[in-house]
Amino acid sequence: MTDPAKVRRHAERVRELVASVVRSQIKDPRLGMITITDARITADLRDATVFYTVLGDAAAQAGTAAALESAKGMLRSTVGKALGLRHSPTLTFVLDDVQDQVKHIDDLLAAARNADAEVQRIAAQAQYAGDAQPYRLDEDDEETEDAEDAEDTPPAGGDRR
């Protein structure tokens, strides 16, 4: 079993290496405005998944995916040499759809805010179905209960025999 801290360090190193190589060594024209967002590596250090985002439309995303797929061998050899492991991890590239998820969550929050505002507007115009105070308060009953309670309590500071 591999130390989780070691796995995290290797994953971070894979992310940095891939980002550096993509920025400096890959000259593929299909490669768009790419950002390497994360990398995860299995506990046995054999498989690495690299997450990336691409600025642009679906065509730019498809072109970048093809460019990364064609450069996978060079990236794997660079990562393997830099990590100094017995086996170079296989690289899998996954398009990170964080921006789409953020937009979806923002839309849900806006819908929830609108629904809350609508509920507040309806509640401001609401009226009671019956009396505003549904319980009857008899002032005479309260006075007699207070008097009975006063009789049951012993006087303060008195002798207790």
DRENZAKE-298557 format. One record per residue: residue number from 1; x, y, z of N, C-alpha, C in turn. Coordinates in nm, 2 decimals. Each point is the difference from the previous one (the first is absolute). Example, Ala and Ser with C-alpha at 12.3 -4.5 7.8 and 13.67 -1.06 7.14 Angstrom:
! residues 2
REC   nr    n.xx    n.yy    n.zz   ca.xx   ca.yy   ca.zz    c.xx    c.yy    c.zz
REC    1    1.32   -0.57    0.78   -0.09    0.12    0.00    0.09    0.12    0.00
REC    2   -0.04    0.11   -0.07    0.09    0.11    0.00   -0.08    0.11    0.08
This chain:
! residues 161
REC   nr    n.xx    n.yy    n.zz   ca.xx   ca.yy   ca.zz    c.xx    c.yy    c.zz
REC    1    0.09   -0.12    0.00   -0.09    0.12    0.00    0.09    0.12    0.00
REC    2   -0.04    0.10   -0.08    0.08    0.12   -0.02   -0.05    0.11    0.10
REC    3    0.09    0.08    0.04   -0.03    0.11    0.09   -0.09    0.10   -0.07
REC    4   -0.12    0.04    0.06   -0.08    0.10   -0.07    0.07    0.13   -0.02
REC    5    0.09    0.04    0.08    0.07    0.13   -0.02    0.09   -0.01   -0.12
REC    6    0.06   -0.12   -0.02    0.09   -0.02   -0.11   -0.09    0.00   -0.13
REC    7   -0.11   -0.06    0.00   -0.09    0.00   -0.11   -0.04    0.14   -0.04
REC    8   -0.04    0.08    0.10   -0.04    0.14   -0.02    0.12    0.08   -0.06
REC    9    0.12   -0.02    0.05    0.12    0.07   -0.05    0.02   -0.03   -0.15
REC   10   -0.01   -0.13   -0.03    0.02   -0.05   -0.14   -0.11    0.06   -0.09
REC   11   -0.12    0.00    0.05   -0.11    0.06   -0.08    0.02    0.15   -0.03
REC   12    0.05    0.07    0.10    0.03    0.14   -0.02    0.11    0.02   -0.10
REC   13    0.10   -0.08    0.01    0.12    0.00   -0.09   -0.05   -0.03   -0.14
REC   14   -0.08   -0.10   -0.02   -0.05   -0.03   -0.13   -0.08    0.12   -0.06
REC   15   -0.08    0.06    0.08   -0.07    0.12   -0.05    0.09    0.11   -0.04
REC   16    0.10    0.03    0.08    0.10    0.10   -0.04    0.08   -0.03   -0.12
REC   17    0.04   -0.13   -0.01    0.08   -0.04   -0.12   -0.08    0.01   -0.13
REC   18   -0.12   -0.05    0.01   -0.09    0.00   -0.12   -0.02    0.14   -0.04
REC   19   -0.03    0.09    0.09   -0.03    0.14   -0.03    0.13    0.06   -0.06
REC   20    0.11   -0.03    0.05    0.12    0.06   -0.05    0.03   -0.05   -0.14
REC   21   -0.01   -0.13   -0.03    0.03   -0.05   -0.13   -0.10    0.05   -0.10
REC   22   -0.13    0.01    0.04   -0.11    0.05   -0.09    0.03    0.14   -0.04
REC   23    0.05    0.08    0.09    0.03    0.14   -0.02    0.12    0.02   -0.09
REC   24    0.10   -0.08    0.02    0.13    0.03   -0.06    0.04   -0.09   -0.12
REC   25   -0.04   -0.13    0.00    0.05   -0.09   -0.10   -0.10   -0.05   -0.10
REC   26   -0.12    0.00    0.02   -0.10   -0.04   -0.09   -0.04    0.11   -0.10
REC   27    0.03   -0.02   -0.12   -0.02    0.11   -0.10   -0.12   -0.04   -0.10
REC   28   -0.09   -0.08    0.05   -0.11   -0.04   -0.08   -0.10    0.12   -0.02
REC   29   -0.04    0.03   -0.13   -0.09    0.11   -0.02   -0.14   -0.03    0.05
REC   30   -0.04   -0.12    0.02   -0.13   -0.03    0.05   -0.01    0.03    0.15
REC   31    0.11    0.02    0.07    0.00    0.02    0.14   -0.06    0.14    0.03
REC   32   -0.11    0.01    0.07   -0.06    0.13    0.03    0.05    0.06    0.13
REC   33   -0.07    0.10    0.05    0.03    0.06    0.13   -0.03   -0.10    0.11
REC   34    0.10   -0.07    0.04   -0.02   -0.11    0.10    0.05    0.03    0.13
REC   35   -0.06   -0.05    0.11    0.04    0.02    0.13   -0.01   -0.14    0.07
REC   36    0.11   -0.05    0.05    0.01   -0.12    0.07   -0.05    0.03    0.15
REC   37   -0.12   -0.06    0.03   -0.06    0.04    0.13    0.04   -0.10    0.11
REC   38    0.01   -0.13   -0.03    0.03   -0.09    0.11    0.06   -0.13   -0.06
REC   39    0.06   -0.08    0.09    0.05   -0.13   -0.04   -0.02   -0.09    0.12
REC   40   -0.04   -0.12   -0.04   -0.02   -0.10    0.11    0.07   -0.13   -0.05
REC   41    0.06   -0.06    0.10    0.08   -0.12   -0.03   -0.05   -0.11    0.09
REC   42    0.00   -0.13   -0.05   -0.04   -0.11    0.08    0.10   -0.03    0.11
REC   43   -0.04   -0.08    0.09    0.08   -0.03    0.12    0.13   -0.08   -0.04
REC   44   -0.02   -0.08   -0.11    0.12   -0.07   -0.05    0.09    0.08   -0.09
REC   45   -0.03    0.12   -0.03    0.07    0.09   -0.08    0.02   -0.04   -0.14
REC   46   -0.10   -0.08   -0.05    0.00   -0.05   -0.14   -0.08    0.08   -0.10
REC   47   -0.11    0.06    0.05   -0.09    0.08   -0.09   -0.02    0.14    0.06
REC   48    0.01    0.09   -0.09   -0.02    0.14    0.04   -0.11    0.06   -0.09
REC   49   -0.09    0.07    0.06   -0.11    0.07   -0.07    0.03    0.15    0.01
REC   50    0.00    0.07   -0.12    0.03    0.14    0.00   -0.12    0.07   -0.05
REC   51   -0.05    0.10    0.08   -0.12    0.07   -0.03    0.04    0.14   -0.06
REC   52   -0.07    0.04   -0.10    0.03    0.12   -0.07   -0.12    0.08   -0.04
REC   53    0.01    0.13   -0.02   -0.11    0.08   -0.05    0.05    0.07   -0.13
REC   54   -0.09    0.03   -0.09    0.04    0.06   -0.12   -0.10    0.12   -0.02
REC   55    0.06    0.12   -0.03   -0.07    0.11   -0.03   -0.05    0.00   -0.14
REC   56   -0.13    0.00   -0.03   -0.05   -0.01   -0.13   -0.12   -0.09   -0.02
REC   57   -0.03   -0.02   -0.12   -0.12   -0.08   -0.03    0.03   -0.15   -0.01
REC   58   -0.10   -0.08   -0.04    0.02   -0.14   -0.01    0.11   -0.04   -0.10
REC   59    0.01    0.08   -0.11    0.11   -0.03   -0.10    0.14    0.01    0.07
REC   60    0.01    0.11    0.08    0.13    0.02    0.06    0.03   -0.11    0.11
REC   61   -0.10   -0.04    0.06    0.01   -0.11    0.10    0.04   -0.13   -0.07
REC   62   -0.06   -0.03   -0.11    0.03   -0.12   -0.08    0.14    0.00   -0.05
REC   63    0.04    0.12   -0.06    0.14    0.01   -0.05    0.10   -0.02    0.11
REC   64   -0.02    0.06    0.12    0.09   -0.01    0.11    0.01   -0.14    0.05
REC   65   -0.12   -0.07    0.00    0.00   -0.14    0.04    0.09   -0.09   -0.09
REC   66   -0.02    0.03   -0.13    0.08   -0.07   -0.10    0.15    0.03    0.01
REC   67    0.03    0.12    0.02    0.14    0.04    0.02    0.07   -0.07    0.12
REC   68   -0.08    0.00    0.11    0.05   -0.07    0.12    0.02   -0.15   -0.02
REC   69   -0.09   -0.05   -0.07    0.00   -0.15   -0.03    0.13   -0.03   -0.08
REC   70    0.03    0.08   -0.10    0.11   -0.02   -0.09    0.13    0.02    0.08
REC   71    0.00    0.09    0.10    0.13    0.03    0.07    0.01   -0.08    0.13
REC   72   -0.09   -0.10    0.02    0.00   -0.08    0.12    0.13   -0.07    0.03
REC   73    0.06   -0.06   -0.11    0.12   -0.07    0.02    0.12    0.09    0.05
REC   74    0.01    0.11   -0.06    0.11    0.10    0.04   -0.03    0.04    0.14
REC   75   -0.12    0.03    0.04   -0.04    0.04    0.13    0.03   -0.11    0.10
REC   76   -0.03   -0.12   -0.03    0.02   -0.11    0.09    0.15   -0.02    0.02
REC   77    0.08    0.00   -0.10    0.14   -0.02    0.02    0.06    0.12    0.08
REC   78   -0.04    0.12   -0.02    0.05    0.11    0.08   -0.04   -0.01    0.15
REC   79   -0.12   -0.04    0.02   -0.05   -0.02    0.14    0.07   -0.12    0.06
REC   80    0.02   -0.11   -0.07    0.07   -0.11    0.06    0.15    0.03    0.03
REC   81    0.07    0.07   -0.08    0.14    0.04    0.03    0.00    0.09    0.12
REC   82   -0.09    0.10    0.01    0.01    0.10    0.10   -0.04   -0.07    0.14
REC   83   -0.09   -0.09    0.00   -0.05   -0.06    0.13    0.10   -0.10    0.05
REC   84    0.08   -0.07   -0.09    0.10   -0.09    0.04   -0.06   -0.13    0.05
REC   85   -0.12   -0.04   -0.05   -0.06   -0.12    0.05    0.04   -0.12   -0.09
REC   86   -0.02   -0.12    0.05    0.03   -0.11   -0.08   -0.09   -0.01   -0.13
REC   87   -0.12    0.03    0.02   -0.10    0.00   -0.11   -0.05    0.14   -0.02
REC   88    0.00    0.04   -0.13   -0.06    0.13   -0.03   -0.15   -0.01    0.01
REC   89   -0.07    0.09    0.06   -0.15   -0.02    0.01   -0.06    0.03   -0.14
REC   90   -0.10   -0.07   -0.03   -0.08    0.02   -0.12   -0.08    0.13    0.02
REC   91   -0.01    0.08   -0.10   -0.07    0.13    0.01   -0.14   -0.01   -0.07
REC   92   -0.10    0.04    0.07   -0.13    0.02   -0.05   -0.05    0.14    0.01
REC   93   -0.04    0.06   -0.11   -0.04    0.14    0.01   -0.16    0.01    0.00
REC   94   -0.05    0.08    0.10   -0.14    0.01    0.01   -0.03    0.15    0.00
REC   95   -0.10    0.04   -0.08   -0.05    0.13   -0.01   -0.07    0.04    0.13
REC   96    0.05    0.10    0.07   -0.06    0.04    0.13   -0.12    0.10   -0.03
REC   97   -0.12   -0.04    0.03   -0.11    0.08   -0.03   -0.05    0.08    0.12
REC   98    0.10    0.06    0.08   -0.03    0.08    0.12   -0.08    0.12   -0.04
REC   99    0.04    0.06   -0.11   -0.07    0.13   -0.04   -0.15   -0.03   -0.02
REC  100   -0.03   -0.11   -0.07   -0.14   -0.03   -0.02   -0.08   -0.03    0.13
REC  101    0.07   -0.07    0.09   -0.06   -0.03    0.13   -0.02    0.13    0.08
REC  102    0.09    0.09   -0.01   -0.01    0.13    0.07   -0.12    0.08   -0.05
REC  103   -0.01    0.00   -0.13   -0.11    0.07   -0.07   -0.14   -0.06    0.05
REC  104    0.00   -0.13    0.00   -0.12   -0.07    0.04   -0.04    0.03    0.14
REC  105    0.10    0.00    0.09   -0.02    0.03    0.14   -0.05    0.14    0.02
REC  106    0.06    0.09   -0.08   -0.04    0.14    0.01   -0.14    0.02   -0.05
REC  107   -0.04   -0.07   -0.10   -0.14    0.00   -0.05   -0.10   -0.05    0.11
REC  108    0.04   -0.11    0.07   -0.08   -0.05    0.10   -0.02    0.09    0.12
REC  109    0.12    0.07    0.04   -0.01    0.10    0.11   -0.09    0.11   -0.04
REC  110    0.01    0.05   -0.13   -0.08    0.11   -0.04   -0.15   -0.04    0.00
REC  111   -0.03   -0.12   -0.04   -0.14   -0.05    0.01   -0.05   -0.01    0.14
REC  112    0.09   -0.04    0.09   -0.04   -0.01    0.14   -0.02    0.14    0.06
REC  113    0.08    0.10   -0.04   -0.02    0.13    0.05   -0.13    0.06   -0.05
REC  114   -0.03   -0.02   -0.12   -0.13    0.04   -0.06   -0.12   -0.06    0.07
REC  115    0.01   -0.13    0.03   -0.11   -0.07    0.07   -0.01    0.05    0.14
REC  116    0.11    0.03    0.07   -0.01    0.06    0.13   -0.06    0.14    0.00
REC  117    0.03    0.08   -0.10   -0.05    0.13   -0.01   -0.15   -0.01   -0.02
REC  118   -0.05   -0.09   -0.08   -0.14   -0.02   -0.03   -0.07   -0.05    0.13
REC  119    0.06   -0.09    0.07   -0.06   -0.04    0.13   -0.01    0.12    0.10
REC  120    0.10    0.08    0.00   -0.01    0.12    0.09   -0.10    0.10   -0.04
REC  121   -0.02    0.01   -0.13   -0.10    0.09   -0.05   -0.14   -0.05    0.03
REC  122   -0.02   -0.13   -0.01   -0.13   -0.06    0.03   -0.03    0.01    0.15
REC  123    0.11   -0.03    0.08   -0.02    0.00    0.14   -0.03    0.14    0.06
REC  124    0.05    0.11   -0.07   -0.03    0.13    0.04   -0.14    0.04   -0.01
REC  125   -0.07   -0.06   -0.10   -0.14    0.03   -0.02   -0.10   -0.10    0.07
REC  126    0.06   -0.10    0.07   -0.08   -0.10    0.06   -0.08    0.05    0.12
REC  127   -0.12   -0.06    0.02   -0.08    0.03    0.12   -0.03   -0.12    0.07
REC  128   -0.04    0.01    0.13   -0.03   -0.12    0.08   -0.13   -0.06   -0.05
REC  129   -0.01   -0.13    0.00   -0.13   -0.06   -0.04   -0.10    0.02    0.11
REC  130    0.03    0.01    0.12   -0.09    0.02    0.11    0.04    0.12    0.07
REC  131   -0.01    0.00    0.14    0.04    0.11    0.08    0.16    0.01    0.00
REC  132    0.04    0.12    0.02    0.15    0.02    0.01    0.05   -0.08    0.12
REC  133   -0.07    0.00    0.11    0.04   -0.08    0.12   -0.11   -0.11    0.02
REC  134    0.03   -0.12   -0.04   -0.10   -0.11    0.01   -0.03   -0.04    0.14
REC  135    0.09    0.03    0.10   -0.02   -0.05    0.14   -0.07    0.12    0.08
REC  136   -0.10   -0.04    0.07   -0.07    0.10    0.08    0.08    0.02    0.13
REC  137    0.02    0.13    0.03    0.06    0.03    0.13   -0.10    0.07    0.09
REC  138   -0.04   -0.07    0.10   -0.09    0.05    0.10    0.09    0.07    0.11
REC  139   -0.02    0.12    0.01    0.08    0.08    0.10   -0.04   -0.04    0.14
REC  140   -0.12   -0.04    0.03   -0.05   -0.04    0.13    0.07   -0.13    0.04
REC  141    0.01   -0.10   -0.09    0.07   -0.12    0.02    0.14    0.01    0.04
REC  142    0.07    0.10   -0.07    0.14    0.02    0.03    0.02    0.06    0.14
REC  143   -0.08    0.09    0.04    0.01    0.06    0.14   -0.02   -0.11    0.10
REC  144   -0.10   -0.09   -0.01   -0.02   -0.10    0.10    0.11   -0.10    0.01
REC  145    0.06   -0.03   -0.12    0.11   -0.09    0.00    0.12    0.06    0.07
REC  146    0.03    0.13   -0.02    0.11    0.07    0.07   -0.02    0.00    0.15
REC  147   -0.13    0.02    0.04   -0.03    0.00    0.15    0.02   -0.13    0.06
REC  148   -0.04   -0.11   -0.07    0.02   -0.14    0.05    0.15   -0.03    0.01
REC  149    0.08    0.04   -0.10    0.14   -0.03    0.01    0.07    0.08    0.11
REC  150   -0.05    0.12    0.03    0.06    0.07    0.11   -0.03   -0.06    0.14
REC  151   -0.12   -0.07    0.01   -0.03   -0.06    0.13    0.08   -0.13    0.02
REC  152    0.04   -0.07   -0.10    0.08   -0.12    0.01    0.14    0.02    0.04
REC  153    0.06    0.11   -0.03    0.14    0.03    0.03    0.02    0.04    0.14
REC  154    0.10   -0.05    0.07    0.03    0.04    0.14    0.06    0.14    0.00
REC  155   -0.02    0.07    0.11    0.06    0.13    0.01    0.15   -0.01    0.00
REC  156    0.07    0.10   -0.05    0.14    0.01   -0.01    0.06    0.03    0.14
REC  157    0.10   -0.08    0.04    0.07    0.02    0.12   -0.07   -0.05    0.12
REC  158   -0.11   -0.06   -0.02   -0.08   -0.05    0.12    0.05   -0.13    0.06
REC  159   -0.04   -0.04    0.12    0.04   -0.12    0.06   -0.07   -0.12   -0.06
REC  160    0.08   -0.10   -0.02   -0.06   -0.12   -0.05    0.01   -0.11    0.11
REC  161   -0.11   -0.03    0.05    0.00   -0.10    0.11   -0.08   -0.12   -0.03
